[in-house]
Amino acid sequence: MQCTNILTHYKMIKIKDLAFSYSKNNVFQNLSLSLIQGNVYGLLGQNGVGKTTLLKLLAGLQKSTKEACRVNGLHPYSRQPEFLQDIFYLPEDPESPTGTVNQFVRHNGPFYRGFDYTQFLSLMDRFEVDPGKKFRDLSAGQQKKAHISYALALNTKALLLDEPSNGMDITSKSVFRSIVAGHISAEQVVIISTHQVRDLENLIDPVIILDQKQVLLHASIEEITEKLCFHTEPQVPAEALYSEETLMGYSVVKANTGGVHTKVNLETLFNAALQHKEWFKEHFKNGR
């Protein structure tokens, strides 16, 4: 999903030659990315490649150098007030505050200049969660929906969501997709880190795949469909980059040599990229 507003040309997040380590564990080395307003980015990668670490670096919760990481022109780790009021990071398992959801939101929301309490109530209503209840009296799924409603209602320029659909039932995931699709504006960047790619397949665009300390793929859905085809076929063709057996035959990824655009299957795209890293590096420009 991409907005056509001219503001989408503004690169809100710029990462250049980022290096980061935990003790002796080198997570990133010379990682470069530019993320543009008006997009919902899908951040994919195997466990341990640094998806959560990257979100924390962007939020200023882990240390980066000023030269390596800038968000809206500011250094995240400096944690300046003008930076903090326009970015929000929602971890996979957020802590549940004491008191009611409503008390928490009314107390903390005003710290963010884009906060809209009416919008928060509307989102909670769509999720069918009572904001007057205490967090401890809500199920894990309801707590997650309350946190997501709060995060979206802050209307920050940068919104970082780590595995937001975890713990949601099928209906709630559908509502979440609908809310985010209708929520993103031309002035915002949303990054969703997920391994549940099927849950968010029709929402995220562009796609970022991290692998071995760097970016393996950074491309829009349009760019992906220009270079790859996704088919279900009775047999695996010789030119297939990746295939997996399904009840309908074989789900196949291959180079788009005929100029026919097909619907992207993010799960098979991800597996194909991991199996043919050099092909993907050669055919896609990454770290833009």
N, C-alpha and C positions, 0 to 999 in steps of 0.2 A: 504494500500500500504506500503510495507516494503522493504527496500534495503537489499541485502544480504552481502554487504561489511562488513568486520570485525569491522569497526568503529561503527556499530550499537550497539555494546555491551557497548559503552561508555555512561554512564548516565550523560547527559549534565545538566539536571535540577534535583535538589534534594531538596525536601521539607520534613521536619521532624517536626511533632508536631507543626505545624503552628497555631497560634492563632491571630485573628484580629477582631477588633470591630470599629464600627462608633458610638461614644458616648455610648449609652446604647444598641445599636444593635450589638449583638455578631454574626459576619458573619461566622468565622471559629473557630473551637476548635479541637486541636490535629489532624489537617489535614496533611496527609503524601502522597507524590507522588514521583516517580522517572520516568523521561522521557528520552528516549534514542534517540540518533542521528538516522537519516534516516527514520523518521516517520512523518506522518501527523496526529496529534491527533485531534479528534473531542471532544470538550468540551460542554457537554449538561447539561441541568438543567432547572427547572422552573424559571420564573422571580423572581429575588430577592434572589437567592441562592448564588450569589457571583461570577458568571463567569467573569464579567468585573473586579471585584475587584481582582480576582486571577491574571488576565493578568497584571493589574497595579502593583501588588506586584512583579511579575516577571520582569517587566520593570523598577522597582525602582521608580515608581511614587507614591506608597504608602509604608509606613514604615513597615519593618519586621526586625527581629533580625538576626544577622549573622548566628546563629546556626540553625534557622528555614528555611532559604531560601538561596540557592546557585545556580547560573547559570554559567556554565562553570568554576566552582571553585571560583567565585567572588560573593560578597554580592551586590545584586541589588541596595539597597538604598544608598550604598556608591557612586554610580554613577561615578566610575573610568573611565578614557578615554578608556582603553582597553575593558571595559565592554560596554560602549556606542557605540563604533564603530562596535560591532558585535551583536547588538540586535535592533529590530525595532518593535514598537507597533503601529498598525493602528486601531484607534477607530472606532466605528460604524458610527459616523458622524464627520469625520475629518473637520477641518476648511479649508476653501478655501483661499489660499494666494492671495495677489495682484499680478498683472502681469500675464505673460503667464506661462503655464505649463513648458515649456522648460526652462525659466529663473529660476523657482523654483528648478527644478531638477539639472540644471548645478551648481547652487549656493550651494545646500545642499548635493547633492550626494557624492562629494569628501570627506566628513567627515567620510564616511564608507569605510573601506579598500577593501571590495569586490564589490564596485559599478562598474557597467558596463553600460555605456551610450548607447552603440550600442544595448545591450540587451533591454534597456528601450525603444528605438525607435522601435525595433522589436515587443515588447509587445503592444505598442500603436497602431502599424499598425494592429496587429491581432484583437485588440478591435475596430479598425476603429475610433480612436480619433486623432484629429490633435494637436500635442504638441505645435504648434505655436499659438494656441488660448489662450485667457485669461480664467482663471478659471471661472470668472463671466459670460462669454459668453457660457459656457458649461451647458448642462442639469445636473440635480442631478445624473443621471445614468452615464453620461460621466465623471463627476468629480470623481465618485467612481472608475471608470475604470482607470482613470489617477493616482489616489492615489495607486491603487493596482499594476499597472505597475511599479511605482516608488518603492514601497515596495519590490516587487520581484527582481527588478534589483539591489537592494542594496546587495543581496546575503549574508545577515547576518547569523550567525550560529543559531540564534534564531529569528524566525519570529512569531509574535503574531497578529492574525487577529480577530477582533471582528465584527461578523455579516457581513462578506465581500460581501455576495451575495445580501444583502438588496438593493433595488433600481435598480436591474438589470432585464432586460427582459430575456425571456427563452433562446434566442440565446446567449446572453452575459454570462449567467450562464454556458452554455455548454462550451464556450470558456474559461471561468475561470477555470472550472474543468480540462480541457485539459492542460492549461498552468501550473497549480500547479502540476498536475500529472507528467508532463515532466520536472518540474523545480527542485523539491526537490533532494538534493544530500545526500550522505552518511554522510556528515559532518554537516547537518542541522537538526534542530527540528522546525517543523511548528505546531502551535496550532491554531485551528479554533474554536472560540466560536460561536455557532449558535443555533437557534431554528427552522431553516428551514432544517430539517434533510433530507427531500426528495431531496433537491437541491444538497446535498453533499454526498449522500448515497454511491456512488461508489468511493469516494475520500478518506474519512477519515478512518484511521486505525492506532492505536487502538482507542477505545471509552472510554471516561471518563464521568461519570454521577455524578454530585454533588447533594447532598440533605442533608438538615438539618445539615449544618456546617461541613460536612465530605464527603468522597468519598463513593458513593453507589456502583459504578461499575467502574473498570479499567481493561479492557480486550481487547485483539486483536480480530479481526473478526474470526480468526481461533479458538481461545478459545471459543468464543461465539457459533460458529456452532458445536463445540464438545459437548456442554452442552444443547443447545436449538435447537428446530425445529420451522420453520416458514412455515405455510401452509394456504391455503384457502380451507375450508371444508364446506359442505352443512349444517351441524349442529355443534353445539359447543360440543366437546368431554368433558367427565367428568374430564379428567386429565389436561385440559387447564389451564395455568397460567393466560392467558389473551385472550380476544376475542373482536372483534368489527365487526359489520355488514357492509358488502360492497355489491355492486351490483352483485358480483360473489358468494356471500355466506358469510362466516365468516372468517376473517383474524385471525389466531390462533397462539399463542405462547405456546409451551409446552416443557417439559423436553425431551431431546434427549435420549431415552432409546433404540433405535434401531441402533445407530451408523451411521445414514444416515445424511449427511451434506446437508443443504438447504441454500438458499440465505437469508442473514440477512435483515430483514425489521427494519430499525432503529427506525421508528416511533412507531411500536408496541413493539419493545424491550424497548424503553423508558417508555412507558405506563405500560408494564409488571413489570419493575423494580420498579416503584413507587407504584404499587399495592401489590407487594410481596417482600418487602425490606428484610425481614429476609431470605427468600429463596435465594435471590441473594447474600447476605452477607455470607451465609453458603457455597454456591457453587462456588463463585469466590474469589480469593485472591486480595484484593485491597490495594492501598497505596504502591505498590511495588517500 
